[in-house]
């Protein structure tokens, strides 16, 4: 197989990425609304730009952090717009997404014989974490910090036990949110050190009991896709405070046993790279390095099919923008890049350059999110 890093086409493509991403972000802006960024290039379904689509601003902040952009004239309007979506209880909500996802969520939960989440609690928790993490990348902590978080060991065990670990992608996401919010409560001095340590110990103890021989965290027999994506979510909670985990060699085996192109969209592909990156770092870059290098080179080659060099962004699906966000229909899914696919693949590239040498991408900053 040709090494994609050394082919002229790949080298030229990634060497111009910094300029192309800046161009793409400028195309997504609406200059009449400071801090606004479209979700997709032309196919958005949002009807009120003033009151909808905070996720465009969230992803713009993350992209600018990875590009190392710190100019207040660029960043501050985005921060101000995002903060305008914060509710009195500290949560961040897009009313458009909240409304549109209700039917989708109801049908999905009924198929799984679960009580529907009519209130949108899970979406609100996830969106709030997204907003906080984007703001923290630019050294901004909201004045109102979400406090509706279990902090006592018994509350934490109950919260984690009530998650559906036969679907570890979703359950792992809520484990990750829990660790993120506990850390934020601690750093913002809403909880003291003993409370924080006891809470974190309860969460990680539950996690250790749940881990299986293949390194992933689940019950039943979920698909490899569920296992890998679920592992990414769990680990994204652990990395908030740089916590280790067990069986990292088994997690690498799990990822390498499923080729990157067998995973269908941007989330799948980047989640897999995230698990590899974390476990490879914990094992001091010593375990299955040849296989990991080959895997990453193949991923780098495959990702070119999601990239629009003339437009500067990536699409969430191959040759198609993402059309749903937390189940809500938010775009027409046209053959064009979107900010969601772009932020994920750029994040993936920032991790790939830590796994294999890619001189053309040294400008990218790896982030926690």
N, C-alpha and C positions, 0 to 999 in steps of 0.2 A: 504493500500500500504506500502511495506517495505521502510523504510527510507534509501535512497541510501548512505547517508553520513556514516551510522553506519554499513553497510554491509562490511564484510572483503574484498570482492573483490574490492568494490569501494575505500575503505580506502587504500588498498595496491596500487591500480592503481594511485591514485592522489598523494600519498606520494612519489612515485618514479618519479613524473612528471619532477621535476627539472633536474634530471640526464638524463632522457629520451629525454628531449628537447635539451639539450646540445649535446647528441649523434646524434639526428636527424639533427641539424644544421651542425655538422661536416660532416655528410654523404652528405649533399647538396653542400659542398664547392668543388671548383676546385683549388687545391693548386698551379697550374701553373698560375692562374689568381687571384692575391690578391683581396679580396673583392667580389669575384663572388660566388653566391649561385643559384643553380638550382631552377626552379619553382616547379617541381615535382621530385619525387625520380629517376625515370628512363624514363619517357615518354615525355620529352620536345621536342618541335618542333623548338626551336631556332637553327639557323645555324651558327651563328658567335658570340661566347661567348665574344669576345673582345668588340663588338659594339652593343650588344643586351642584353635584360633582365635586365634593371636597377631595375625592380620591385623586383627581387630576393634580391638585396641589400637593397632596401627600407624595405621590410618585415623583413629581418634579423636584421636591426637596431631597428625596433620596438620590435621584440622578445627579443633582448638583453636588451633593456630598461626595459621590463617587468620582466626580470630575474635579473635585477639590475647589469648587467655586465658593468663595466667601464674600463676595462684594455685597455690601448691605443694600445697594440700589437694586440688585437682582433678587436677593434672598428675602429681605424684610417684607415686601408686598405679599409674597407667598405665605410667609408666617402669619401675617395679619389676617389674610383671608381664611386660612385654615382655623385660626383661633376663633373666628367669627361663627364657626359651626359648633363650638363647644357649648353643651347644655349646662344649666345650673348645677346638676349633680356630677359634672366632670366628664360625662360621656361625649363622644362625637358621633353624630348621626347625619346621614343624607336622607332627607324625607322622601325623595324620589325612589331611592333604592329600598328603603324600609317598606314603602307602600307596595312596590312592584314585586318584591320577593315573597310577600305573604302567601299568595296562591301557590307559588312554586314550592315554598317550604312546607305548606300544608300537605300537598300531594306527596312530596318526598317522604315526610314523616309517616303518613298513613300507609304508604307502601311498605315501610319498615315496621309497621304496627307500633308506632310510637305516638305519643301525644304531640300534636303540632305546637311549634314555638310561635304562637300568635303574637307575642309581645316583641319578638325579634331580639331577645336577650343575647343569643349567641352571636348574631350579626353585629349588634351594638358593641359587645365586648371585643370582638375581633377588629372592628373599625376603630375603636378607641385605642387599642394597642397600636394599630398602624399609624394613627395620628401622633400619639406620644413618641413612638420610635423615630418618626420623621423629624419631629421638633427637637428631640434630644440630639440628633445628629448635628444640629446647628446650635447646640448649647442653650436650648430653650426648654425650661420646665414650666408647664402651665401653672397658673396660680391655683387653680382648682385641680386636685389630683383625685382620681377615682378611689373611693374608700369602701365601696360595697364589694369587698374582697375577703374571703375566709382567711383568718390569720391564726386561729387556734388549731392545734393538731387534730382534734376530733372533727372540727369543721372541714379541714383540708381532706382528711381521709373520707369523709362523707361526700364531699364535692367530687373527688377523683373516682370514688366507687360508683357514683351515679352516672359516670360517662360510659359511653358504649365502646368498650375496647375491642369488640369484634369488628369495629370500623376504626382502626387506629389513626387514620389520617385526621378525622374530626376530633377524636378524643385527645390525640397528641397535641393538636392545636390548642385545646383548652387547658391542657397541662402547661403548655408554653406560656399562654397568657397569664396563668396563675403565678408562675415564677417571675415573669416580667413585672406584674403589678406589685408583688411582694417586694421586689428589689426597688421599685420606684417609691413605694411607701417608706422603705427603709432609708433611702438616700435623701428623701424629702423630709425625713424625721417625723413621719406620721406614726411609725411604730419604732420601738426601741430595739436595741441589739439583741437581748435575750428572746424577745418575741419573734424577731426575724429569724434567728438561728433555729428556734424550735419549729417554726413554720416550714422553713426550708428542709429541715431534717425529716419532718413528717412527709413532705412531698417526695423527696428522693428515696426514702425508705419504701414508700408505696411503689415507686417506679422500679426499684431493685427487685421487689417481689414479683413484679409483672414481667420482667425481661425473660425472653425465651432463649433457647440454645443458639438460634441463628442471629442473636444480638438485638432483635426487634422487640417491641413491647406490644402485646396483643393477647386476646383470648380467642379461642376457636381456630378457624382456618382461613384467615383473610388472604387475598391475592398478594403476589409479590409487589404489585403496584401500591396496594394499601400499606404493606409493611414498610416499604422504602419511604413513601411520603409521610407515613406516621412517624418513622424514625427521625426524619428531618424535623418534624414539628417538635418532637420531644427534645431533640438536641438544640433547637433554636431557643428553648427555654433554659437549657443547661448553660449555654454560652453567655447568657446575660451576665452571669457572675463567674464565668470561666470554670464551671464545675466539670469534673471528669465523668466518664461513664465506663461501665464494664463491657467486655466482649467486643471491643472496637475492631479486632481482627475479623470477627464473624460478620460485623456490619459491612466491612470492606468486601468480604466474600459475597455477601448478599447483593451489594451494588454491582460488583463486577460480573455476577452471573446473569445480569439482565442488561443487554446492550443499550446504550443511550437512545438509539433510534427506535427501540421498542416502547419507549415512553412517549405519550402522545402529544403533550403540549408543553408550554414554557414552564409551568409549575412542576410537572413531572421531571423534566430534564434538569432544571436547576436544583430541585430538591435532592436529586441523586448526587449531583456534584457537591452539594453542601455536606452531605453525609460523608462522602469520600474525603473532602477537604478537612473536616473536623477530625475524623478518625486517623487520617494520615498524619496530621499534626501531633495528635496524642501519642502515636506510635513512633514519633521522631523520624518520619519519612523512611522507615526501614522495611515495612511489610508490603510485599508484592509490588515493588516499585515499577518493575518492567510492565506488568499488567496494567497498573494504574496509569502509567505514561501512555500506553497504547490506547487505553480507554479514553483518556482526555484528548488525545490527538484526533481520535475519531469523532468525539463530541464537537470539537472545534470545527471540524470539517462539516459535520451535519448542521451546525447552527447557521452556517452561511445561507441555508435555504430559508431561514426566517428573516434574513436581513435584507433591507431595501437600501442599497448604497446610494441611490440617487435621491432618496428622501431622508436617509439618516437614522431611521428607527428599525425596530424589529416587530414582527407580528406575533401574537400570542400562539396562534396555530400556524402551521405551515401554509403560507400564502393566504392567510385570513386573519383579520383582527378578531379579538375576543368580542363576543356579543353579550355575555352574561357576567355579572359581578354579584357574587353571593346569591345567585339564582335570578336576579333581576335583569330583565332585558334592557341593556344600556347602549347598544350600538347595532348597526345592521350587519356587522361581521363581514365587511368588504375586504377585497384583496388589497390591503394596505397595512402599514404599521400602526401600532397603538402604544400608548404610554405604559400599559401594563406589561405587555410582552417586552418592551424596551427595558424597563427597569429590572425585570427578571434576568434577561440575557446579559445585560451589562453587569449585573451582580455576579452572574455565572462566570463571565469573563474575568472579573476581578478575582474570583477564586481559582479559576483555571491557571492564571499566571503565577499563583502560589504553588500549584501542583506540578507544572511544567514550565520551562523557560519560554516566555513570549515577549521579547524585547519591545515589540510594537505596542504593548499594553501596559508598560510600566507607569503610565500616567494615571491609571485607575487606582482608586483607594477602596480597599475592602472595607465593608461596613458590617455592623451588627444591626439587625432589623427584626 
